[in-house]
């Protein structure tokens, strides 16, 4: 049964909603912050929540730090180039095991490359 309080709609890519940014642009940083805090559905995370949060690895930053193309990065670490591309563009997100692998690649790339080549 559908929730009567839930409103569903589909965005039409050919006719996106228009935003009038002039009001926002006219606000000071303090006014923007106060407006954000006034929205009960979008409260900022608490320090405790931020401390518990797990951040996804930045795949593109890891790859670029190693100086590798998408294709070479994928090949070296046993990944699909399409998957690496999707991670970098945000089309897909790495699942938990992939996040762990990416963190190990970030810290010990040569070890992961050696194991992937075995």
C-alpha positions in Angstrom: 0.0 0.0 0.0 1.3 3.4 -0.9 2.2 5.9 1.8 -0.3 8.8 1.5 2.3 11.2 2.8 4.8 10.3 0.1 4.7 12.4 -3.1 6.4 10.8 -6.1 7.3 12.6 -9.3 9.6 12.1 -12.3 11.9 14.7 -13.6 11.6 15.4 -17.3 15.2 15.7 -18.6 13.9 17.8 -21.5 12.3 20.3 -19.1 14.4 20.5 -15.9 13.1 22.6 -13.0 14.3 26.2 -13.0 16.1 27.7 -10.0 16.3 31.4 -9.3 19.7 31.8 -7.7 19.5 35.6 -7.4 17.9 35.4 -3.9 20.6 32.9 -2.8 23.4 34.9 -4.4 22.2 38.0 -2.5 22.5 36.3 0.9 25.5 36.6 3.2 27.3 33.4 4.3 25.7 33.8 7.7 22.2 34.1 6.2 22.8 31.0 4.1 24.0 29.1 7.1 20.9 30.2 9.2 18.6 29.2 6.3 20.2 25.8 6.1 19.8 25.3 9.9 16.2 26.3 9.6 15.4 23.3 7.4 14.4 20.5 9.7 14.8 17.9 6.9 18.4 18.8 6.2 20.2 19.3 9.5 24.0 19.2 9.4 25.7 16.1 10.8 26.9 16.3 14.4 30.5 15.8 15.3 29.7 12.4 16.6 28.0 11.4 13.3 31.0 12.8 11.3 33.4 10.8 13.4 31.5 7.6 12.7 31.1 8.3 9.0 33.1 6.2 6.5 34.2 8.2 3.5 34.4 6.4 0.1 37.9 6.3 -1.3 38.4 8.9 -4.1 39.2 6.5 -6.9 40.3 9.2 -9.4 42.6 10.8 -6.8 44.2 7.4 -6.0 44.7 6.6 -9.7 46.1 10.1 -10.5 48.5 10.0 -7.5 49.9 6.8 -9.0 50.1 8.5 -12.4 48.1 5.8 -14.2 45.4 5.9 -16.8 42.1 4.2 -16.1 43.1 1.3 -18.3 46.5 0.8 -16.7 45.1 1.2 -13.2 42.4 -1.3 -13.9 44.8 -3.8 -15.5 47.4 -3.5 -12.7 45.0 -4.1 -9.9 42.7 -6.7 -11.6 39.7 -4.4 -12.1 37.5 -3.7 -15.1 38.2 -0.3 -16.8 34.5 0.3 -17.1 34.0 -0.3 -13.4 36.9 2.1 -12.5 35.3 4.7 -14.9 31.9 4.2 -13.3 33.4 4.7 -9.8 35.2 7.8 -10.9 32.2 9.4 -12.5 29.8 8.4 -9.7 27.7 6.2 -11.9 28.4 3.4 -9.4 29.9 3.4 -6.0 32.5 0.8 -4.8 30.9 -1.7 -2.4 32.5 -2.4 1.0 35.1 -5.0 -0.2 36.1 -2.7 -3.2 36.5 0.2 -0.8 38.8 -1.8 1.3 40.8 -2.9 -1.7 41.1 0.8 -2.9 42.4 1.8 0.6 45.0 -0.9 0.4 45.9 0.2 -3.2 46.3 3.7 -1.9 48.7 2.6 0.9 50.5 -0.4 -0.7 50.1 -0.2 -4.5 53.1 -2.4 -5.3 51.9 -5.2 -3.0 48.4 -5.2 -4.5 49.9 -5.2 -8.1 52.2 -8.1 -7.2 49.3 -10.1 -5.7 47.0 -9.3 -8.6 49.6 -10.5 -11.1 49.9 -13.9 -9.4 
